[in-house]
């Protein structure tokens, strides 16, 4: 992983920035400096020197259970609601139908080179998991839940323009219920880029609802109809 959280602050730093931190902190042995942290699981990470000074990186310590290590399937795909709230289901689905245009463009922003078929697969997975039945799920934030439901592969991207695999993760406190966020208690959302199985770049997103009012673009009607049928 090319970036990690600073040992004392929730901000992403590079390998070189961490090395500078170990020089500046008041320890005799730089190896005793506080470790950088994984932005997803918050566990400490070790540093790995690269062939050049500029390509050092971070990796999890042995026997770590961070979800970013398990890339063979989409995160959280085994989650199921414990109870069904029919009113919540209809309310959440109606919200998605009424805002499908804004949701489509926000998905494109979160996952560059998004293919229509990927968006269809997201909606099918959401229906399969019945995520709309969670009473505490804020529908305005559902787009951030959507991106957790599939792996974004280069081979499935628009015209195969995506060079790395994207996976999304909420910051974990080992409580899966945190996936279903509601306003006032946001979870940090990260996109991890993978080169095959190796995690590389980390990007953090704010779970903002501005996408509902700031979008002036209008997708083709056929596309919106195709997506709406999958809700």
N, C-alpha and C positions, 0 to 999 in steps of 0.2 A: 504494500500500500504506500503510495507516494506521499501521503499526508496523514496526519493524526492530530488528536487534540493535544494542546499544550498541557504539561503536567498540572498546572494550577488554574488554567482558564479554559473555558469552553470555546476555544477558537482553533481553527485548523492551522497547522504549521508544517513546513517542509522538513525533510531530514536535515538540511543545512541549518535551518532556524533552530532545530532542537540541539544540534551540536553547539551552536552559539550560546544557547541557554545553559548547557552543561559547563561551558567555559566561564560564564558570568556568575553562576550560582556559587555559594560559599561552601564548597566541599573540596577536600584535599584530593580525593580520588574521583575523577569524573564519572566512573562507573557506579558511584554511589548516589548520583543525582537522581531525583525523582524521574520516573519513566513517563514517556508520552503515553496517551491513552487512546484506545479505539473509540471513535465517535459513536459507534452503535452500541457496543456492549460495555463500554467504559473501563474495560480491563486494561492493564498495562501492556505495552508493546515493546519488543526489542528492536534495536536498530541493526540494519544490515548494510555494510559498506558496499557501494557499487564499484564498477570498474573505473569510473571517474567520480570525482568528488560530487558532481552534480546529479548522479543517478543513484545515490543511496536511498534506502526506503525503510519502511517499518513492517514488522510482521508479528502475528500473535505468538505468545509463548506456547509451549507444548501443552497439549490436552485442553486447549481452550474450546469452549462450546459456543462461541459467537456465531450467530446465524449467517454472517458474511462468509464464513468458511464453507457452509453447506450450499453449494451452487447448483446441485443437480435438479432441484425443483424450486418452484416459486415459493417464497416465504409465506408462512401462515396458511398454506393451502389446506391444512387439516382442521382449521378452525370451523366450528359450527356454532350457531346460537343455541343457548340452553333453553330459551323460551321464545315463542313466536308471538309477536304483537302485530296483528293484522292491520290495525290502523297505521302503525309505523311503516309497515310494508308499503301500503298505498301512498302514504304521504311522501316517503322517500323516492319511490318510483316516479310519482308525478313530478317531483322536483327535478329529477334527472331528465325526464321527457321535455319539460318546459325550458330547460337550460342546456339541452344537448349541444347546441352550437358553441356556447362558451366552454363547455366541458371538453369538446373536441379540440379546440384550440389550446386549452390549458394542457391537455395530454400531449399535444405536439411540443409545447414548450418544455415540459418535464422530460419527455423522451424524444430527443431529436430524431428526425427521419422516421417518424411513426408512420406505419402503414395502416390503411383502413382495416385490413384483416387482423392486425394486432389489436385495434380498438374493438373489433367484433369479438375477438377472443377474450378480452378483458370483461366485456359485458356478459358473455356467456359464463365465464368463471364466477362473476358476481352473482349471477342467477343461480348457478350450481351451489355456491356456498350460502346463498340466501342472505347476503349481508344486509339487505334492505330491512330485515326483520329486527335489527338491533334498535331498541327504543332510544338508546342514548347516542346513537350515531347522528351527528350534525350533518344534514344533507349538503350543506354548503361546503363541507370539507370532504365529501365523498370522493372527489377526484383524486385526493391524496391517498385514499384507501385503494382506489382502482389500480394505481401503479404498483402496488405491492402484490398484485394477484398473478402476474406472469413474469417470466424472464424475457427481456427485450434482446433478441438475438440479431447479430449482423445479417444472417441469412434471411430473416423475416422482415427486415427494414425496407423502407421505400427505396426502390431501385438498388437495394443492397449497399446503400451509402454509409450505413453505420459501421464503423470499423471495430468497435469494442462491444462486448456484451454489457448491458445495463441491468442492474438489480437495485431495487429500492428497499430500504429498511427504515422502520421507526426506531429511534433510540430505545434500547431495551433495558428494563429493570427486572428482567426475567418474569414479567407479568404480561402474558399475552393479551390481557384485556386492554392494555394500553393502546393496542392497535385501533380500537374504536374510540377515537378521540372526540371530545366535544369542547366548544369554546370555553376559555377560562382555564383549561388544563391541557395545553397543546403538547404534543410530543415532537421531538426534532425528527425531521425526515431527511434521509441521505440517499443520494444516488451513487452507487459504487460501480465503477467501470472495470471490467475484467478483460484481460488478455488471456484467452482460454480459461484456465482455472486460477490465474494469478490476479488478485485484486490490485488495481492501479489507482486511478484518480478517484477522489472523494469530493462530492459537491453537496452542500447543505442547502435545503430549501425552507423558506418560511411558509407556514400553512396559512396563507392569506386568502381572503375571499374577494380581493380586488378584481380577479379575473371575471367576475360576474358583471361588472360595470365598465371595465376598461377596454373591453373588446368591441371593436367596430367592424370587424370582418364578418362575412356571412358565407358559410360553406354551401356547396351545391345541395339542392333539395334532395336529390337521389341519395347522397351520402348520409344526410341527417335521417332520412326515412329508413335507410339500411340499419343505422345504429339504433334508432328508436324501436325497431322490431325485436331487438335483442334484450331489451330491458325487462 
